[in-house]
Amino acid sequence: MASLTVSRRARPRQQGYVLLLSLLSLLVLLFGVLFTMRGTLLQTVITGNTLQRQKDVQASDLVLRKVQQVIINTVQGAGNVPLEVAASGKPWFYVPNASSTAWTVPGSSAAATYWSATSASGCYANKTCDTISDMDSSVSGYDALVTVVPTNLPVNPYSCQTSSYIASYYDIFIHTVEANGSTGASTETVFKLCTPN
């Protein structure tokens, strides 16, 4: 039997270039996937917060209707007198001091802690705002902070339907916050109130 001789050639020594290239490629792909996932998750959070903020604005619109009704009921309950008289002492009605400095609008950068329920400088602690559930007991499910202040607009004897009434204008500020506190919306509306001249 003839013996088979296999010539063994000396194989070149493998140095792992292919393995190193594969690992680097996988590392680049991993970073690409992580970057894409981070962007997707961030976009999902932003979309969720925007949606919740829109819901807060819609809730503020509902609160506005209740506040307007509370103002009308307060004025009519006091005998159709101006709101400055009818709502005197109510925590939701606030008349800024006639000082030389302008009143800082709630929620502006100058009054950043105005709506803070936990801060000592917040409106609830200073009795310059109230919750809608305190104003109207029929509201449940969420709480919004409300401040009503007189505007600088003069009374208008021609704006109401009859000449025996005059129009007074009030700013209604509403701050609605989601239950977990991550999003919120502040709205401002000018409200015209007609009272007997």
N, CA and C atoms as a LAMMPS dump frame, in Angstrom:
ITEM: TIMESTEP
0
ITEM: NUMBER OF ATOMS
591
ITEM: BOX BOUNDS ff ff ff
-5.0000000000000000e+02 5.0000000000000000e+02
-5.0000000000000000e+02 5.0000000000000000e+02
-5.0000000000000000e+02 5.0000000000000000e+02
ITEM: ATOMS id mol type element x y z
1 1 1 N 0.817 -1.122 0
2 1 2 C 0 0 0
3 1 3 C 0.887 1.218 0
4 2 1 N 0.509 2.001 -0.85
5 2 2 C 1.335 3.173 -0.968
6 2 3 C 0.927 4.157 0.111
7 3 1 N 1.854 4.674 0.653
8 3 2 C 1.54 5.633 1.7
9 3 3 C 1.325 7.013 1.089
10 4 1 N 0.37 7.573 1.616
11 4 2 C 0.01 8.894 1.147
12 4 3 C 0.774 9.905 1.974
13 5 1 N 1.413 10.664 1.319
14 5 2 C 2.097 11.693 2.07
15 5 3 C 1.44 13.032 1.754
16 6 1 N 1.081 13.607 2.748
17 6 2 C 0.448 14.918 2.585
18 6 3 C 1.502 15.935 2.942
19 7 1 N 1.688 16.741 2.028
20 7 2 C 2.657 17.768 2.341
21 7 3 C 1.951 18.892 3.088
22 8 1 N 2.453 19.119 4.15
23 8 2 C 1.87 20.21 4.936
24 8 3 C 2.681 21.441 4.679
25 9 1 N 1.956 22.333 4.136
26 9 2 C 2.638 23.601 3.954
27 9 3 C 2.46 24.414 5.212
28 10 1 N 3.364 25.174 5.441
29 10 2 C 3.253 26.015 6.622
30 10 3 C 2.21 27.098 6.349
31 11 1 N 1.163 27.026 7.126
32 11 2 C 0.118 28.037 6.976
33 11 3 C 0.61 29.35 7.551
34 12 1 N 0.185 30.438 6.928
35 12 2 C 0.586 31.697 7.524
36 12 3 C -0.135 31.879 8.863
37 13 1 N 0.513 32.49 9.754
38 13 2 C -0.034 32.693 11.074
39 13 3 C -1.188 33.695 10.996
40 14 1 N -2.369 33.314 11.549
41 14 2 C -3.526 34.203 11.524
42 14 3 C -3.336 35.262 12.6
43 15 1 N -3.667 36.494 12.222
44 15 2 C -3.434 37.566 13.176
45 15 3 C -4.731 38.224 13.651
46 16 1 N -5.918 37.775 13.253
47 16 2 C -7.186 38.242 13.78
48 16 3 C -7.715 39.52 13.17
49 17 1 N -7.237 39.853 11.981
50 17 2 C -7.727 41.083 11.345
51 17 3 C -9.209 40.994 11.01
52 18 1 N -9.649 39.86 10.557
53 18 2 C -11.065 39.694 10.205
54 18 3 C -11.928 39.79 11.455
55 19 1 N -11.488 39.158 12.526
56 19 2 C -12.241 39.211 13.784
57 19 3 C -12.309 40.645 14.311
58 20 1 N -11.201 41.344 14.264
59 20 2 C -11.173 42.729 14.725
60 20 3 C -12.076 43.62 13.871
61 21 1 N -12.041 43.423 12.584
62 21 2 C -12.908 44.194 11.683
63 21 3 C -14.378 43.885 11.956
64 22 1 N -14.702 42.643 12.201
65 22 2 C -16.091 42.256 12.505
66 22 3 C -16.554 42.89 13.813
67 23 1 N -15.71 42.876 14.839
68 23 2 C -16.081 43.476 16.117
69 23 3 C -16.285 44.984 15.999
70 24 1 N -15.418 45.64 15.255
71 24 2 C -15.586 47.08 15.054
72 24 3 C -16.866 47.389 14.282
73 25 1 N -17.18 46.58 13.285
74 25 2 C -18.428 46.776 12.526
75 25 3 C -19.64 46.59 13.419
76 26 1 N -19.618 45.573 14.265
77 26 2 C -20.735 45.35 15.185
78 26 3 C -20.863 46.481 16.207
79 27 1 N -19.725 47.024 16.645
80 27 2 C -19.754 48.144 17.578
81 27 3 C -20.368 49.385 16.941
82 28 1 N -20.003 49.662 15.7
83 28 2 C -20.587 50.794 14.979
84 28 3 C -22.081 50.587 14.792
85 29 1 N -22.495 49.387 14.437
86 29 2 C -23.928 49.092 14.283
87 29 3 C -24.666 49.246 15.608
88 30 1 N -24.055 48.81 16.715
89 30 2 C -24.675 48.945 18.022
90 30 3 C -24.896 50.419 18.363
91 31 1 N -23.876 51.256 18.137
92 31 2 C -24.037 52.686 18.393
93 31 3 C -25.113 53.295 17.502
94 32 1 N -25.191 52.861 16.275
95 32 2 C -26.237 53.347 15.373
96 32 3 C -27.623 52.99 15.88
97 33 1 N -27.789 51.753 16.351
98 33 2 C -29.087 51.319 16.881
99 33 3 C -29.428 52.108 18.148
100 34 1 N -28.452 52.274 19.032
101 34 2 C -28.701 53.036 20.256
102 34 3 C -29.072 54.485 19.958
103 35 1 N -28.391 55.101 19.02
104 35 2 C -28.693 56.479 18.644
105 35 3 C -30.1 56.586 18.065
106 36 1 N -30.469 55.636 17.219
107 36 2 C -31.813 55.64 16.622
108 36 3 C -32.878 55.423 17.686
109 37 1 N -32.641 54.492 18.601
110 37 2 C -33.619 54.225 19.661
111 37 3 C -33.758 55.436 20.577
112 38 1 N -32.642 56.098 20.88
113 38 2 C -32.695 57.284 21.726
114 38 3 C -33.542 58.367 21.075
115 39 1 N -33.343 58.599 19.797
116 39 2 C -34.133 59.591 19.08
117 39 3 C -35.604 59.233 19.042
118 40 1 N -35.895 57.955 18.822
119 40 2 C -37.293 57.509 18.765
120 40 3 C -37.964 57.664 20.124
121 41 1 N -37.274 57.265 21.186
122 41 2 C -37.854 57.391 22.525
123 41 3 C -38.049 58.849 22.91
124 42 1 N -37.073 59.69 22.579
125 42 2 C -37.197 61.117 22.866
126 42 3 C -38.376 61.723 22.116
127 43 1 N -38.539 61.355 20.859
128 43 2 C -39.659 61.864 20.067
129 43 3 C -40.995 61.39 20.634
130 44 1 N -41.034 60.164 21.141
131 44 2 C -42.26 59.633 21.745
132 44 3 C -42.613 60.418 23.006
133 45 1 N -41.625 60.734 23.824
134 45 2 C -41.872 61.502 25.048
135 45 3 C -42.351 62.905 24.707
136 46 1 N -41.713 63.537 23.73
137 46 2 C -42.109 64.89 23.336
138 46 3 C -43.536 64.892 22.794
139 47 1 N -43.863 63.906 21.982
140 47 2 C -45.224 63.806 21.437
141 47 3 C -46.236 63.602 22.555
142 48 1 N -45.902 62.747 23.522
143 48 2 C -46.808 62.514 24.652
144 48 3 C -47.012 63.765 25.486
145 49 1 N -45.935 64.519 25.733
146 49 2 C -46.06 65.754 26.508
147 49 3 C -46.87 66.804 25.757
148 50 1 N -46.685 66.877 24.439
149 50 2 C -47.465 67.829 23.639
150 50 3 C -48.941 67.468 23.671
151 51 1 N -49.242 66.184 23.551
152 51 2 C -50.632 65.739 23.612
153 51 3 C -51.24 66.061 24.974
154 52 1 N -50.487 65.808 26.048
155 52 2 C -51.006 66.094 27.38
156 52 3 C -51.195 67.593 27.583
157 53 1 N -50.294 68.403 27.046
158 53 2 C -50.442 69.853 27.17
159 53 3 C -51.702 70.324 26.443
160 54 1 N -51.992 69.728 25.28
161 54 2 C -53.224 70.072 24.573
162 54 3 C -54.439 69.695 25.406
163 55 1 N -54.373 68.566 26.103
164 55 2 C -55.469 68.183 26.985
165 55 3 C -55.601 69.174 28.139
166 56 1 N -54.463 69.661 28.654
167 56 2 C -54.501 70.666 29.72
168 56 3 C -55.146 71.964 29.244
169 57 1 N -54.85 72.367 28.006
170 57 2 C -55.467 73.574 27.448
171 57 3 C -56.97 73.372 27.279
172 58 1 N -57.375 72.184 26.829
173 58 2 C -58.805 71.894 26.698
174 58 3 C -59.48 71.902 28.067
175 59 1 N -58.802 71.36 29.079
176 59 2 C -59.357 71.392 30.436
177 59 3 C -59.467 72.831 30.929
178 60 1 N -58.488 73.668 30.571
179 60 2 C -58.548 75.087 30.949
180 60 3 C -59.737 75.774 30.3
181 61 1 N -60.076 75.39 29.074
182 61 2 C -61.255 75.957 28.421
183 61 3 C -62.527 75.582 29.174
184 62 1 N -62.598 74.345 29.658
185 62 2 C -63.759 73.929 30.446
186 62 3 C -63.811 74.677 31.777
187 63 1 N -62.647 74.842 32.395
188 63 2 C -62.577 75.584 33.657
189 63 3 C -63 77.033 33.437
190 64 1 N -62.605 77.61 32.306
191 64 2 C -62.973 79.002 31.997
192 64 3 C -64.48 79.18 32.013
193 65 1 N -65.211 78.25 31.423
194 65 2 C -66.686 78.357 31.415
195 65 3 C -67.234 78.325 32.84
196 66 1 N -66.661 77.47 33.688
197 66 2 C -67.11 77.398 35.085
198 66 3 C -66.78 78.692 35.825
199 67 1 N -65.586 79.249 35.577
200 67 2 C -65.18 80.496 36.247
201 67 3 C -66.096 81.634 35.819
202 68 1 N -66.405 81.717 34.537
203 68 2 C -67.308 82.755 34.063
204 68 3 C -68.664 82.643 34.753
205 69 1 N -69.152 81.415 34.937
206 69 2 C -70.435 81.225 35.603
207 69 3 C -70.343 81.597 37.077
208 70 1 N -69.216 81.291 37.719
209 70 2 C -69.024 81.668 39.124
210 70 3 C -69.014 83.189 39.257
211 71 1 N -68.349 83.873 38.326
212 71 2 C -68.312 85.345 38.367
213 71 3 C -69.72 85.907 38.22
214 72 1 N -70.473 85.414 37.251
215 72 2 C -71.841 85.898 37.029
216 72 3 C -72.711 85.62 38.252
217 73 1 N -72.609 84.407 38.824
218 73 2 C -73.403 84.066 40.017
219 73 3 C -73.009 84.931 41.211
220 74 1 N -71.718 85.235 41.342
221 74 2 C -71.253 86.077 42.453
222 74 3 C -71.821 87.484 42.328
223 75 1 N -71.783 88.036 41.122
224 75 2 C -72.298 89.394 40.901
225 75 3 C -73.806 89.429 41.105
226 76 1 N -74.511 88.458 40.547
227 76 2 C -75.968 88.443 40.69
228 76 3 C -76.388 88.171 42.134
229 77 1 N -75.634 87.34 42.825
230 77 2 C -75.941 87.043 44.228
231 77 3 C -75.732 88.235 45.147
232 78 1 N -74.863 89.155 44.738
233 78 2 C -74.603 90.346 45.547
234 78 3 C -75.477 91.524 45.13
235 79 1 N -76.396 91.316 44.179
236 79 2 C -77.311 92.384 43.772
237 79 3 C -76.834 93.163 42.571
238 80 1 N -76.163 92.508 41.638
239 80 2 C -75.688 93.136 40.395
240 80 3 C -74.791 94.35 40.648
241 81 1 N -73.841 94.158 41.523
242 81 2 C -72.843 95.195 41.787
243 81 3 C -71.562 94.821 41.06
244 82 1 N -70.636 95.747 40.872
245 82 2 C -69.374 95.395 40.211
246 82 3 C -68.646 94.272 40.955
247 83 1 N -67.824 93.556 40.235
248 83 2 C -67.124 92.404 40.799
249 83 3 C -66.182 92.81 41.933
250 84 1 N -65.631 94.019 41.873
251 84 2 C -64.754 94.484 42.948
252 84 3 C -65.477 94.495 44.289
253 85 1 N -66.792 94.734 44.264
254 85 2 C -67.59 94.738 45.494
255 85 3 C -68.101 93.338 45.791
256 86 1 N -68.618 92.649 44.779
257 86 2 C -69.241 91.348 44.978
258 86 3 C -68.238 90.273 45.389
259 87 1 N -67.032 90.328 44.868
260 87 2 C -66.039 89.284 45.151
261 87 3 C -65.017 89.716 46.183
262 88 1 N -65.288 90.766 46.903
263 88 2 C -64.357 91.239 47.928
264 88 3 C -64.142 90.133 48.96
265 89 1 N -62.896 89.808 49.211
266 89 2 C -62.574 88.765 50.191
267 89 3 C -62.488 87.367 49.61
268 90 1 N -62.857 87.185 48.37
269 90 2 C -62.75 85.861 47.74
270 90 3 C -61.293 85.643 47.331
271 91 1 N -60.734 84.459 47.601
272 91 2 C -59.318 84.252 47.27
273 91 3 C -59.024 84.239 45.77
274 92 1 N -60.01 83.957 44.945
275 92 2 C -59.769 83.901 43.502
276 92 3 C -59.79 85.279 42.849
277 93 1 N -60.308 86.291 43.557
278 93 2 C -60.325 87.646 43.003
279 93 3 C -59.226 88.452 43.653
280 94 1 N -58.351 88.996 42.837
281 94 2 C -57.184 89.704 43.35
282 94 3 C -57.078 91.062 42.679
283 95 1 N -56.959 92.103 43.485
284 95 2 C -56.746 93.448 42.967
285 95 3 C -55.305 93.818 43.304
286 96 1 N -54.435 93.939 42.293
287 96 2 C -53.037 94.289 42.57
288 96 3 C -52.934 95.652 43.24
289 97 1 N -51.903 95.795 44.056
290 97 2 C -51.673 97.075 44.738
291 97 3 C -51.402 98.166 43.715
292 98 1 N -51.816 99.365 44.035
293 98 2 C -51.57 100.505 43.146
294 98 3 C -50.181 101.063 43.429
295 99 1 N -49.187 100.218 43.303
296 99 2 C -47.814 100.661 43.564
297 99 3 C -47.192 101.185 42.275
298 100 1 N -45.996 101.677 42.405
299 100 2 C -45.327 102.243 41.23
300 100 3 C -44.834 101.151 40.282
301 101 1 N -44.646 99.932 40.786
302 101 2 C -44.189 98.848 39.915
303 101 3 C -45.384 98.123 39.328
304 102 1 N -45.205 97.63 38.136
305 102 2 C -46.286 96.914 37.458
306 102 3 C -46.472 95.54 38.083
307 103 1 N -47.688 95.047 38.048
308 103 2 C -47.995 93.715 38.565
309 103 3 C -47.441 92.685 37.601
310 104 1 N -46.72 91.709 38.129
311 104 2 C -46.153 90.681 37.262
312 104 3 C -47.23 89.668 36.907
313 105 1 N -47.362 89.422 35.643
314 105 2 C -48.394 88.512 35.134
315 105 3 C -48.085 87.094 35.593
316 106 1 N -49.08 86.341 36.088
317 106 2 C -48.831 84.974 36.525
318 106 3 C -48.236 84.122 35.402
319 107 1 N -47.236 83.342 35.761
320 107 2 C -46.619 82.447 34.797
321 107 3 C -45.513 83.065 33.974
322 108 1 N -45.327 84.386 34.054
323 108 2 C -44.24 85.01 33.305
324 108 3 C -42.915 84.702 33.998
325 109 1 N -41.831 85.023 33.338
326 109 2 C -40.523 84.733 33.93
327 109 3 C -40.3 85.519 35.216
328 110 1 N -40.913 86.678 35.324
329 110 2 C -40.769 87.466 36.551
330 110 3 C -41.556 86.851 37.707
331 111 1 N -42.588 86.108 37.401
332 111 2 C -43.411 85.458 38.432
333 111 3 C -43.421 83.951 38.204
334 112 1 N -42.231 83.366 38.073
335 112 2 C -42.124 81.946 37.72
336 112 3 C -42.703 81.028 38.781
337 113 1 N -42.678 81.425 40.036
338 113 2 C -43.197 80.569 41.102
339 113 3 C -44.625 80.946 41.508
340 114 1 N -45.289 81.771 40.725
341 114 2 C -46.634 82.231 41.086
342 114 3 C -47.597 81.053 41.242
343 115 1 N -47.569 80.096 40.316
344 115 2 C -48.517 78.981 40.334
345 115 3 C -48.065 77.831 41.223
346 116 1 N -46.913 77.936 41.849
347 116 2 C -46.401 76.849 42.675
348 116 3 C -47.287 76.648 43.901
349 117 1 N -47.835 75.435 44.013
350 117 2 C -48.717 75.137 45.14
351 117 3 C -47.923 74.876 46.417
352 118 1 N -46.659 74.529 46.284
353 118 2 C -45.854 74.202 47.466
354 118 3 C -45.008 75.367 47.941
355 119 1 N -44.821 76.367 47.109
356 119 2 C -43.953 77.491 47.449
357 119 3 C -44.678 78.482 48.358
358 120 1 N -43.916 79.06 49.282
359 120 2 C -44.489 80.079 50.161
360 120 3 C -44.802 81.354 49.395
361 121 1 N -44.143 81.542 48.245
362 121 2 C -44.426 82.724 47.428
363 121 3 C -45.48 82.433 46.371
364 122 1 N -46.037 81.237 46.378
365 122 2 C -47.072 80.87 45.412
366 122 3 C -48.393 81.548 45.705
367 123 1 N -49.256 81.565 44.706
368 123 2 C -50.529 82.279 44.84
369 123 3 C -51.469 81.632 45.849
370 124 1 N -51.446 80.31 45.951
371 124 2 C -52.364 79.631 46.872
372 124 3 C -51.996 79.955 48.323
373 125 1 N -50.697 80.017 48.605
374 125 2 C -50.251 80.354 49.958
375 125 3 C -50.532 81.822 50.277
376 126 1 N -50.475 82.681 49.272
377 126 2 C -50.709 84.117 49.472
378 126 3 C -52.164 84.524 49.3
379 127 1 N -53.038 83.565 49.05
380 127 2 C -54.486 83.823 48.894
381 127 3 C -54.778 84.778 47.743
382 128 1 N -54.042 84.619 46.624
383 128 2 C -54.327 85.42 45.427
384 128 3 C -54.852 84.552 44.291
385 129 1 N -55.1 83.277 44.574
386 129 2 C -55.732 82.381 43.602
387 129 3 C -56.489 81.317 44.378
388 130 1 N -57.289 80.559 43.665
389 130 2 C -58.056 79.491 44.295
390 130 3 C -58.181 78.347 43.307
391 131 1 N -58.515 77.18 43.8
392 131 2 C -58.736 76.042 42.908
393 131 3 C -60.164 76.09 42.394
394 132 1 N -60.368 75.538 41.225
395 132 2 C -61.72 75.545 40.65
396 132 3 C -62.673 74.705 41.492
397 133 1 N -62.181 73.665 42.144
398 133 2 C -63.069 72.85 42.983
399 133 3 C -63.519 73.619 44.226
400 134 1 N -62.705 74.573 44.697
401 134 2 C -63.145 75.425 45.801
402 134 3 C -64.156 76.467 45.326
403 135 1 N -64 76.927 44.092
404 135 2 C -64.915 77.925 43.537
405 135 3 C -66.259 77.315 43.182
406 136 1 N -66.231 76.104 42.622
407 136 2 C -67.447 75.431 42.162
408 136 3 C -67.34 73.968 42.558
409 137 1 N -68.149 73.539 43.505
410 137 2 C -68.041 72.178 44.033
411 137 3 C -68.482 71.114 43.029
412 138 1 N -69.118 71.511 41.926
413 138 2 C -69.546 70.522 40.931
414 138 3 C -68.397 70.032 40.065
415 139 1 N -67.24 70.716 40.123
416 139 2 C -66.08 70.322 39.323
417 139 3 C -65.286 69.278 40.091
418 140 1 N -65.018 68.161 39.437
419 140 2 C -64.196 67.129 40.062
420 140 3 C -63.332 66.476 38.986
421 141 1 N -62.327 65.773 39.42
422 141 2 C -61.471 65.059 38.475
423 141 3 C -60.137 65.726 38.227
424 142 1 N -60.066 67.015 38.352
425 142 2 C -58.807 67.743 38.194
426 142 3 C -58.938 69.069 38.927
427 143 1 N -57.805 69.643 39.235
428 143 2 C -57.816 70.942 39.888
429 143 3 C -56.988 71.922 39.085
430 144 1 N -57.525 73.079 38.895
431 144 2 C -56.822 74.15 38.198
432 144 3 C -56.807 75.353 39.126
433 145 1 N -55.716 76.108 39.101
434 145 2 C -55.634 77.328 39.889
435 145 3 C -56.158 78.491 39.064
436 146 1 N -56.924 79.371 39.7
437 146 2 C -57.595 80.468 39.001
438 146 3 C -57.327 81.774 39.737
439 147 1 N -56.989 82.806 38.962
440 147 2 C -56.877 84.166 39.48
441 147 3 C -57.658 85.09 38.549
442 148 1 N -58.504 85.926 39.127
443 148 2 C -59.253 86.914 38.36
444 148 3 C -58.805 88.287 38.848
445 149 1 N -58.366 89.127 37.906
446 149 2 C -57.9 90.479 38.252
447 149 3 C -58.566 91.492 37.326
448 150 1 N -58.782 92.723 37.81
449 150 2 C -59.306 93.761 36.919
450 150 3 C -58.256 94.136 35.87
451 151 1 N -58.702 94.466 34.696
452 151 2 C -57.777 94.918 33.651
453 151 3 C -57.616 96.434 33.763
454 152 1 N -56.747 96.97 32.943
455 152 2 C -56.574 98.421 32.896
456 152 3 C -57.528 99.074 31.892
457 153 1 N -58.409 98.287 31.309
458 153 2 C -59.35 98.837 30.333
459 153 3 C -60.43 99.653 31.046
460 154 1 N -60.798 100.792 30.5
461 154 2 C -61.859 101.587 31.14
462 154 3 C -63.221 100.919 30.941
463 155 1 N -64.152 101.25 31.835
464 155 2 C -65.52 100.738 31.665
465 155 3 C -66.103 101.313 30.383
466 156 1 N -66.983 100.548 29.756
467 156 2 C -67.532 100.942 28.466
468 156 3 C -69.056 100.963 28.564
469 157 1 N -69.69 102.137 28.447
470 157 2 C -71.15 102.199 28.541
471 157 3 C -71.852 101.759 27.252
472 158 1 N -71.114 101.51 26.176
473 158 2 C -71.738 101.185 24.89
474 158 3 C -71.556 99.726 24.489
475 159 1 N -70.864 98.95 25.261
476 159 2 C -70.531 97.587 24.873
477 159 3 C -71.608 96.568 25.245
478 160 1 N -72.483 96.892 26.171
479 160 2 C -73.548 95.967 26.573
480 160 3 C -74.783 96.197 25.706
481 161 1 N -75.733 95.294 25.765
482 161 2 C -76.895 95.349 24.881
483 161 3 C -77.846 96.483 25.222
484 162 1 N -77.836 96.915 26.441
485 162 2 C -78.739 97.982 26.836
486 162 3 C -77.941 99.139 27.433
487 163 1 N -78.452 100.333 27.308
488 163 2 C -77.718 101.508 27.766
489 163 3 C -77.708 101.638 29.286
490 164 1 N -78.527 100.865 29.979
491 164 2 C -78.544 100.95 31.436
492 164 3 C -77.453 100.082 32.079
493 165 1 N -76.653 99.406 31.261
494 165 2 C -75.56 98.569 31.758
495 165 3 C -74.224 99.093 31.241
496 166 1 N -73.19 98.881 32.035
497 166 2 C -71.833 99.222 31.603
498 166 3 C -70.975 97.951 31.625
499 167 1 N -69.973 97.928 30.771
500 167 2 C -69.093 96.761 30.682
501 167 3 C -67.808 97.02 31.446
502 168 1 N -67.471 96.077 32.312
503 168 2 C -66.185 96.082 33.009
504 168 3 C -65.411 94.864 32.511
505 169 1 N -64.092 94.994 32.461
506 169 2 C -63.268 93.933 31.891
507 169 3 C -62.333 93.359 32.955
508 170 1 N -62.215 92.025 32.959
509 170 2 C -61.4 91.316 33.934
510 170 3 C -60.528 90.283 33.22
511 171 1 N -59.319 90.117 33.72
512 171 2 C -58.408 89.078 33.231
513 171 3 C -58.622 87.825 34.06
514 172 1 N -58.831 86.711 33.374
515 172 2 C -58.954 85.418 34.049
516 172 3 C -57.712 84.604 33.687
517 173 1 N -56.906 84.287 34.699
518 173 2 C -55.725 83.458 34.516
519 173 3 C -56.022 82.07 35.079
520 174 1 N -55.769 81.047 34.275
521 174 2 C -56.023 79.665 34.689
522 174 3 C -54.748 78.862 34.466
523 175 1 N -54.381 78.066 35.459
524 175 2 C -53.215 77.192 35.355
525 175 3 C -53.663 75.759 35.641
526 176 1 N -53.604 74.914 34.621
527 176 2 C -54.002 73.52 34.746
528 176 3 C -52.758 72.658 34.621
529 177 1 N -52.587 71.718 35.551
530 177 2 C -51.424 70.835 35.553
531 177 3 C -51.898 69.396 35.57
532 178 1 N -51.174 68.57 34.829
533 178 2 C -51.43 67.136 34.813
534 178 3 C -51.203 66.573 36.219
535 179 1 N -51.824 65.444 36.524
536 179 2 C -51.745 64.874 37.87
537 179 3 C -50.311 64.594 38.309
538 180 1 N -49.458 64.121 37.408
539 180 2 C -48.074 63.834 37.804
540 180 3 C -47.184 65.072 37.734
541 181 1 N -47.7 66.193 37.264
542 181 2 C -46.979 67.452 37.284
543 181 3 C -45.95 67.645 36.186
544 182 1 N -45.896 66.744 35.209
545 182 2 C -44.86 66.891 34.182
546 182 3 C -45.23 67.919 33.123
547 183 1 N -46.501 68.131 32.869
548 183 2 C -46.905 69.149 31.9
549 183 3 C -48.013 70.006 32.505
550 184 1 N -48.147 71.187 31.966
551 184 2 C -49.193 72.092 32.419
552 184 3 C -49.444 73.154 31.373
553 185 1 N -50.519 73.874 31.558
554 185 2 C -50.867 74.944 30.613
555 185 3 C -51.412 76.122 31.395
556 186 1 N -50.956 77.304 31.026
557 186 2 C -51.473 78.538 31.606
558 186 3 C -52.184 79.307 30.508
559 187 1 N -53.4 79.73 30.788
560 187 2 C -54.165 80.489 29.807
561 187 3 C -54.613 81.805 30.43
562 188 1 N -54.857 82.784 29.566
563 188 2 C -55.342 84.092 29.989
564 188 3 C -56.491 84.482 29.077
565 189 1 N -57.552 84.994 29.66
566 189 2 C -58.72 85.424 28.897
567 189 3 C -59.236 86.727 29.482
568 190 1 N -59.638 87.64 28.607
569 190 2 C -60.299 88.865 29.066
570 190 3 C -61.803 88.612 29.035
571 191 1 N -62.45 88.887 30.154
572 191 2 C -63.872 88.614 30.324
573 191 3 C -64.613 89.925 30.48
574 192 1 N -65.675 90.109 29.706
575 192 2 C -66.503 91.319 29.789
576 192 3 C -67.692 91.013 30.696
577 193 1 N -67.891 91.855 31.686
578 193 2 C -69.006 91.677 32.614
579 193 3 C -69.881 92.923 32.566
580 194 1 N -71.162 92.737 32.281
581 194 2 C -72.109 93.852 32.226
582 194 3 C -72.858 93.949 33.546
583 195 1 N -72.796 95.121 34.155
584 195 2 C -73.5 95.357 35.421
585 195 3 C -74.315 96.653 35.257
586 196 1 N -75.356 96.819 36.079
587 196 2 C -76.181 98.044 35.965
588 196 3 C -75.349 99.296 36.161
589 197 1 N -75.678 100.319 35.397
590 197 2 C -74.938 101.59 35.444
591 197 3 C -75.252 102.333 36.719
